[in-house]
Amino acid sequence: MNIPMLDLRSEYLYMKNDIDTAIAKCLEHQSWILGPEVKEFEKKCAEFFGVKHCIGCSSGTDALVIALRAIAISSGKEFFSRDEEILTTPFTFTATGDAILRSGATPVFIDINPVDFNISIDGIDKYLKSDGKKVKGILPVHLYGTPCNMDDIYEIASKYNIFIVEDVAQAFGACWKNKKLGAIGHAGAFSFFPSKNLGGFGDGGMISTNNDTFAEIATILTKHGGKDKYNVDYIGYNSRLDTLQAAILLAKIKYIDQFNNKRIGIAKKYNSELQGIEEIELPEIIDGSVFHQYTIRIKNNKRTALQGFLKEKGIASMVYYPLCLHQMKLFQERAKIHSPLTEAEKASKEVLSIPVEPLMTEQQENYVISEIKEFFRLNG
């Protein structure tokens, strides 16, 4: 049996009629740059998140950069300065920290909460109390589709008068206390990379916000930096959401709740069936999570062996992430570290994500469970 992390072909076949119809419509109208599907998708997302504005762009990375740049410009400067700081997690994809650098600011890495792998609220609070005079914002990442504690983050941000940009790349449709992620901070940044819960057939991204000024500036930045492309105001980007991607995402978004609920169901089944294995630490089922990844911790240095065993059995698995950002060459001289990042480094050595494909069959789910149990029976 072969079980991939994600089965994009099966998902396409499941939605084939909707997707093919959407693509055919684009072939008919031939409006490839900012065609009608882009505005329609932006409106659909704004309604879905409950925000005033959604602005499409070419990737999740650009969404982060443009959101940060829009905040900088709204405060009267083209970019942040290197002595201005933005707090984030070191346990995330490179784009999170890279976007802070590209906005001109310095990332400050705060350790994670070992339970949900998200940025430590206590760590944020301690840094702001001890060394927070240069901090301009917080960039929380809703890792694996699990929401950060946005009540506490919002309270801290309000207390210190700093902004929040949510990295929602892995959490489309996730909620914090019945409010969609991306609608809580000053802005949210989404990715439509094919592997995401809502993924396109290539790159794509989106910025969400309730702030009219941010929205206007973000829109300008996606179009080279000006309302008039022949007379620009800012250093901008060629970062429009492609019409074809918008059309495909419009076709797929009607399935997002169904697919997210299936992911949650698989996660609950894994937790139920794998409990009791002492060398596995299972994720908590946190309300509002959409399980972009189902990630377990493997103790006693058995992760590599388990991953190899699963590969032999035809079961895919991935390590997200084997290296923390502060350990990468890019950030070693360009970022600050708040105290030892012990939990992030420990997680990078223990985490393993296993398949949570929404169209997995019951037989496939049971096979993954049985083979993990078999590994620990043989290697207990």
C-alpha positions in Angstrom: 0.0 0.0 0.0 1.3 3.5 -0.9 0.1 6.4 1.3 1.5 9.8 0.4 1.4 12.8 2.7 -1.0 14.5 0.3 -2.8 13.0 -2.7 -3.3 16.0 -5.0 -4.4 13.9 -8.0 -7.2 12.3 -6.0 -8.3 15.7 -4.7 -8.4 17.0 -8.3 -10.5 14.0 -9.5 -12.9 14.6 -6.5 -13.4 18.2 -7.6 -12.8 17.7 -11.3 -16.0 19.1 -12.7 -15.8 22.3 -10.7 -12.1 22.8 -11.5 -12.4 22.0 -15.2 -15.4 24.3 -15.5 -13.5 27.2 -13.8 -10.5 26.7 -16.1 -12.6 26.5 -19.2 -14.2 29.8 -18.3 -10.8 31.5 -18.1 -9.9 30.0 -21.5 -13.0 31.6 -22.9 -12.6 35.1 -21.5 -8.8 35.3 -21.7 -8.4 37.9 -19.0 -5.3 36.5 -17.5 -4.1 39.5 -15.4 -6.5 40.5 -12.6 -9.4 38.8 -14.4 -12.9 38.7 -12.8 -12.1 35.6 -10.8 -9.5 37.5 -8.7 -12.0 40.0 -7.4 -14.6 37.3 -6.9 -12.1 35.2 -4.9 -11.0 38.2 -2.8 -14.7 39.0 -2.0 -15.4 35.3 -1.2 -12.4 35.2 1.2 -13.4 38.5 2.9 -16.8 37.1 3.6 -15.4 33.7 4.8 -13.0 35.4 7.3 -15.3 38.2 8.3 -13.0 41.0 7.3 -13.4 44.1 5.2 -10.5 43.4 2.8 -8.7 40.5 1.2 -5.9 41.3 -1.3 -4.6 38.5 -3.5 -0.9 38.2 -4.3 1.6 35.8 -5.8 2.7 33.8 -2.8 2.4 33.4 1.0 5.9 34.8 1.3 4.9 37.9 -0.5 1.7 38.2 1.6 3.9 38.4 4.7 6.3 40.9 3.2 3.6 43.1 1.8 1.6 43.1 5.0 4.6 44.2 7.0 5.5 46.8 4.4 2.0 48.2 4.4 2.2 48.7 8.2 5.6 50.4 7.8 4.4 52.7 5.1 1.2 53.6 7.0 3.5 54.7 9.8 5.4 57.0 7.5 8.4 55.0 6.3 9.1 52.9 3.3 10.7 50.1 5.3 11.3 49.4 8.9 14.8 50.0 10.2 17.3 47.4 11.4 17.0 48.6 15.0 13.2 48.0 14.9 12.2 44.5 16.0 9.4 42.0 15.3 8.9 39.0 17.5 8.3 35.6 16.0 9.0 31.9 16.4 12.1 30.1 15.3 10.1 26.9 14.7 8.6 27.7 11.3 9.3 27.8 7.6 12.1 30.1 6.5 9.6 32.6 4.9 8.4 33.9 8.2 11.8 35.2 9.3 12.9 36.1 5.8 9.8 38.4 5.4 10.8 40.3 8.5 14.2 40.9 7.1 12.8 41.9 3.8 10.6 44.5 5.5 13.7 46.0 6.9 13.2 45.0 10.6 15.2 42.6 12.8 13.5 39.3 13.8 13.6 38.4 17.5 13.1 34.7 18.0 11.0 33.7 21.0 10.9 30.1 22.2 7.8 27.9 21.6 5.2 26.4 23.8 6.0 22.6 23.7 2.4 21.6 23.8 1.1 23.3 20.6 4.5 24.2 19.0 3.4 27.9 18.7 5.2 31.0 20.1 5.4 31.1 23.9 3.1 33.8 25.3 5.3 33.9 28.5 8.3 34.4 26.3 6.7 37.3 24.5 5.8 38.9 27.7 9.2 38.5 29.3 11.0 39.9 26.3 8.7 43.0 26.2 9.2 43.6 29.9 13.0 43.2 29.8 14.1 44.5 26.4 11.1 45.5 24.4 11.6 49.2 23.7 12.5 48.6 20.0 9.6 46.1 19.3 7.1 47.2 16.7 5.1 44.0 16.2 4.4 40.3 16.8 4.3 37.8 14.0 2.6 34.7 15.4 2.6 31.5 13.2 -0.4 29.2 13.5 1.8 26.2 13.0 0.4 22.9 11.6 -3.1 24.6 11.5 -3.2 25.0 15.3 -4.2 28.5 16.5 -2.0 30.5 18.8 -3.6 31.9 21.9 -4.8 35.1 20.2 -6.5 36.5 23.3 -3.2 36.7 25.2 -1.3 37.9 22.1 -3.9 40.6 21.4 -3.9 41.7 25.1 -0.1 42.0 25.1 0.0 43.8 21.7 -2.6 46.3 23.0 -0.7 46.9 26.2 2.5 47.7 24.4 0.8 49.4 21.4 2.4 47.1 18.8 1.0 45.4 15.7 0.1 41.8 15.0 0.5 40.2 11.6 -0.8 36.6 11.7 1.1 34.0 9.6 -1.9 31.9 8.6 -0.1 30.0 5.8 -1.0 26.6 7.4 -4.3 27.5 8.9 -6.9 28.4 6.3 -10.3 28.0 7.9 -8.9 27.6 11.5 -10.5 29.6 14.3 -9.7 31.0 17.7 -12.9 31.0 19.8 -15.1 31.0 16.7 -13.3 33.9 15.0 -11.4 33.0 11.9 -7.6 33.3 12.0 -6.4 36.1 9.9 -9.2 38.3 11.2 -7.9 38.9 14.7 -4.6 40.8 14.1 -4.0 43.9 12.2 -3.4 41.8 9.1 -3.2 38.1 8.1 -1.0 36.4 5.5 -2.2 33.3 3.7 -0.5 30.8 1.3 -2.1 28.9 -1.5 0.9 26.7 -2.2 -0.5 23.3 -3.5 0.1 21.4 -0.2 -1.9 23.9 1.9 -5.4 23.1 3.1 -6.7 25.4 0.4 -4.0 25.0 -2.3 -3.9 26.2 -5.9 -2.2 24.6 -8.9 0.9 26.7 -8.3 1.9 29.6 -6.0 -0.6 32.1 -4.6 -1.2 34.2 -1.5 -3.5 36.7 0.2 -3.5 39.5 2.8 -6.5 40.0 5.0 -7.2 43.1 7.0 -10.0 45.3 8.4 -7.8 48.4 8.0 -8.7 50.5 5.0 -5.2 52.1 4.8 -3.3 48.9 5.0 -5.6 47.4 2.3 -5.0 50.3 0.0 -1.2 50.2 0.5 -1.1 46.4 0.1 -3.0 46.6 -3.1 -0.6 49.2 -4.5 2.4 47.2 -3.4 1.2 44.1 -5.4 1.1 46.3 -8.5 4.7 47.6 -8.6 4.1 50.2 -5.9 1.7 52.7 -7.4 -2.0 53.2 -8.3 -0.6 54.1 -11.7 2.0 51.6 -12.9 3.7 54.3 -14.9 4.0 56.6 -11.9 4.7 54.6 -8.8 4.9 55.8 -5.2 6.8 53.0 -3.4 9.2 50.2 -4.0 6.7 47.6 -5.0 6.4 44.1 -6.4 5.0 42.3 -9.4 2.9 40.2 -7.1 -0.6 39.8 -8.4 -2.7 36.7 -7.8 -3.0 35.0 -11.1 -6.4 34.8 -12.6 -6.1 31.0 -13.3 -5.1 30.4 -9.7 -8.0 32.5 -8.4 -10.4 30.5 -10.6 -9.1 27.2 -9.2 -9.2 28.4 -5.6 -12.8 29.6 -6.1 -13.7 26.1 -7.3 -11.9 24.5 -4.3 -13.0 26.8 -1.5 -16.5 25.3 -1.4 -14.8 22.1 -0.2 -12.7 23.6 2.5 -14.9 23.0 5.5 -15.6 19.4 4.4 -11.9 18.7 4.0 -10.8 20.5 7.2 -13.4 18.5 9.1 -12.1 15.3 7.6 -8.5 16.2 8.7 -9.8 16.8 12.3 -11.6 13.4 12.2 -8.4 11.6 11.1 -6.4 13.4 13.9 -8.9 12.3 16.5 -8.8 8.8 15.3 -5.0 8.8 15.4 -5.0 10.2 18.9 -7.5 7.5 20.0 -5.7 4.6 18.4 -2.1 5.6 19.2 -2.5 6.5 22.8 -0.7 4.3 25.3 2.5 4.1 23.2 5.0 5.6 25.7 7.6 6.7 23.1 5.0 8.9 21.2 3.7 12.2 22.4 0.4 12.9 20.6 -0.8 16.4 19.7 -3.6 18.0 21.7 -6.9 18.4 19.8 -7.2 22.2 20.2 -10.5 23.8 19.4 -10.3 25.6 16.0 -7.4 23.6 14.6 -7.6 22.3 11.1 -4.6 19.9 11.1 -2.6 21.1 8.2 -0.2 18.6 9.6 -0.7 15.8 12.2 2.5 15.9 14.1 3.7 13.6 16.8 6.9 13.6 18.9 9.1 10.6 18.9 11.2 10.1 22.0 14.4 8.2 22.7 16.0 9.1 19.3 13.8 6.7 17.4 12.5 9.2 14.8 14.9 8.3 12.0 14.3 4.6 12.5 10.5 5.0 12.5 10.6 7.2 9.4 12.7 4.6 7.6 10.3 1.8 8.8 7.3 3.7 7.5 9.0 4.3 4.2 9.6 0.6 3.7 5.9 0.1 4.3 4.9 2.7 1.7 3.9 5.3 4.2 5.2 8.8 3.7 6.2 11.0 6.6 8.0 14.4 6.9 9.9 16.4 9.5 8.6 20.0 9.8 11.2 21.4 10.7 14.6 19.7 11.0 16.4 23.1 11.7 15.2 26.1 13.5 15.5 29.5 11.9 18.2 30.8 14.4 20.4 27.8 13.4 20.4 28.9 9.7 23.2 30.9 8.3 20.8 33.6 7.0 19.7 34.5 10.5 22.8 34.0 12.6 24.0 37.6 12.1 20.7 39.2 11.3 18.4 38.1 14.1 18.2 38.3 17.9 17.5 35.4 20.2 15.6 35.8 23.5 17.1 33.3 26.0 17.9 29.7 25.0 15.5 28.4 22.4 15.4 25.0 24.1 11.9 23.9 23.3 12.2 24.8 19.6 15.5 22.9 19.3 14.1 19.9 21.1 11.0 19.9 18.9 13.1 19.9 15.7 14.8 16.7 16.9 11.5 14.9 17.8 8.6 15.9 15.5 7.3 13.7 12.7 4.3 14.5 10.6 2.2 11.5 9.2 -0.4 11.5 6.4 -3.6 13.4 7.1 -5.0 13.6 3.6 -8.7 14.4 3.6 -9.5 11.7 1.1 -7.7 8.9 2.9 -9.8 5.8 3.1 -10.5 4.0 6.4 -8.3 1.2 5.2 -5.4 3.6 4.7 -5.9 5.2 8.1 -5.9 1.8 9.8 -2.8 0.8 7.9 -0.9 3.9 9.1 -2.0 3.2 12.7 -1.1 -0.6 12.6 2.3 0.0 11.1 3.3 2.6 13.7 2.1 0.2 16.5 4.1 -2.6 14.8 7.3 -0.5 14.8 7.1 0.1 18.5 6.2 -3.5 19.2 9.4 -4.5 17.4 11.5 -1.7 18.9 10.0 -1.3 22.4 
